Amino acid sequence: SKDVIEFLKKNSVEVANHMAVIPDDSLAPLEKQFKKSPAKKPAPSAKKAVSSAGNSTKKSAPPSGKAAEKPATPSTGGVKTTFNSRKKPARGRRGGGNKKGRQRREFVDKEIHIEPVTEFTFDGDLPLSDAASIMGKKSGDLILSLLQRGIPCNKNHVLSKDLIVDLAGGFGIVAHLNEPVATESFDKKKAVACASGDKSRWPVVVVMGHVDHGKTTLLDYIRRAGVAAKEKGGITQHLGAYEVSSTHGKIVFVDTPGHEAFTTMRGRGARVTDIAILVVAADDGVMPQTLEAIDHAKQAELPVIVAVNKIDKVDAAAVLEKIKRQLAQHDLVPEDWGGKTVIVPISAKTGHGVEELLEMVVLQAQMMELKADPCAKAQAFILEAKIDRGHGPVATVIPTQGTLRQGDYFVSPGATGKIRSLIDSDGKKIAEAGPSIPVQIAGFDRTAKPGGWLNVVPQSEYSKARSSSGGVSSFAADMREVTRSDQPEEDLSVLNLVVCADTQGSCDAVKKAISILSKKDAEYKGRMKILRNSVGDVSEQDVLFALNSSSYILALNVKVERNAAALTQEKHVKIVRNDVIYRLTDALEELLQLTRKKKIIQKKVGTAEVRKIFPIKSGVVIAGCMVVDGTVKRTGKIKCMRDGEEIFCGSITSLQRDKKVVKEAHAGFECAFIIDGFNEWQVGDLAECILETSE
């Protein structure tokens, strides 16, 4: 600033200090003067560059014009250059225009392009960041997808093989797991098994009986587990299959629900088993679901062993005689009465009689000579199906022939797939499962239908079945059915329902519960209509379907996904959710009461005769009347009766007597009124006053 002040004084421009304002006409010579000075200063750096190159002889500096151009050449297009009086370019944190800074700027400007991936192969479990990389996605995309499923994680979270395959499918990418299949060892095992033909297999025993009679408690004692304590509401709501090692040999138990809504599940449990244990509580005796269990056993032609539970609570001798009489009435004649039915008194809590019960089961199995061929074409019965968060659609199956192995292709009713994993009843992964070994299979392309058969097939047959099973999604199909339904007008008293449950069996149980509820009261009949059912947590698709079809969502033992919960609040979609089926049906019954169509009762409270008509402005007509019977009330409706026929019925907008507004007019008094929407009164018409009440 000192140089500038001196220059201005030489040019006769008075400047008091460095804060003074410079006149516009003095700016041009000032710019001209001080723009020349930096042109001379790059010369020393040029000499230094020449000497560093190894030239010992001094060379003259280039002309000032050329020297001024040199520093400007490295600047990139579009970057604003500023005046700098320093000899060397700035080398600050931002680069200052040097080579290093230019490289950094060029790198930032480059766009990272990720090639789209349609399929990939991987070896096993991977961190989320690595999985995102091989899918050609950002880590955030995978984290968001997992959060929508209710799985919080970060980029270092290790994803299981099944979850990676499931996530890839959500992005439309085909994932192939690179699994080494030891075909030679399998072939050797098959050869050994086939050489000996059919082999003895474990007995499969179904435990049936009325709700809360102690079926699961009995299995808990045998397995030394605590399943009953973990059951929602203290009742079993799923089919469970367990391997049990006893002193008498291995036994596979199938636990069935006792609640009346789970009829279908009990039927499935009886179909796949060899022996039935009928649990009867000593303090209750034979109950409705006990009789139903007896019918299932008869249909499946199963030998029945009766376990009289809670024997420690009652007088054993008297109670046993009573229960024997009840059972004999249903063709289960005890052995000591000359029949074939074994009856064992037990206590599932103390363990009394349990060893004897197991011994009877093993003796019965030995007499039946149960055998199966482990090297035959594998076939398994589907007990239950559900959506697992980490594995996608899974099913609990019991093989009846052959051996299920990881990597096998299979077909089943409504679903196909390749076995990705086999998990036994203890939650451990196994490589194969032979006859009578209950396992959970992962690898279904959609939820399987319980009660059907799973068959292992060659890859060619699997591919054919998979291609033929393609089509519209269940959501699209359900929406199409809703669109087809031709209801002339919306009936608010009919509840459209979307059923969501944790397993397919639970969905069936909810349907059964709704059927039972509709028979409970004639008023409920025809008032509930199931439009859609899905297995798994309540999703956005379920909420959108409910919104488009004006439905309520019934959710049994499932959660509501985060996005779906936000959508229900935004769109005011009603969800009735509970973990116990009888509480869910109670909530549904309350909903039926709230939405039922009210019955309107009409009561005539008075009659008036029209004596005179008074037309007023706007075409409105006042009817002057004499009340001949009862009372004409302002809150009632008026029926215009002419020659015994009803002409019109409407509300009173104004009621007067002696030119005063009144609430009612009694018999023997004159009154006048105006009826909303009716002006065609004639002298001699009768006006009947009606009061409406609802019940």
Order of alpha helices (4+ residues) and beta strands (2+ residues): alpha-alpha-alpha-alpha-alpha-beta-beta-alpha-alpha-beta-alpha-beta-alpha-beta-beta-alpha-alpha-beta-beta-alpha-beta-alpha-beta-alpha-beta-alpha-beta-beta-beta-beta-beta-beta-beta-beta-beta-beta-alpha-alpha-beta-alpha-beta-alpha-beta-alpha-beta-alpha-beta-beta-beta-beta-beta-beta-beta-beta
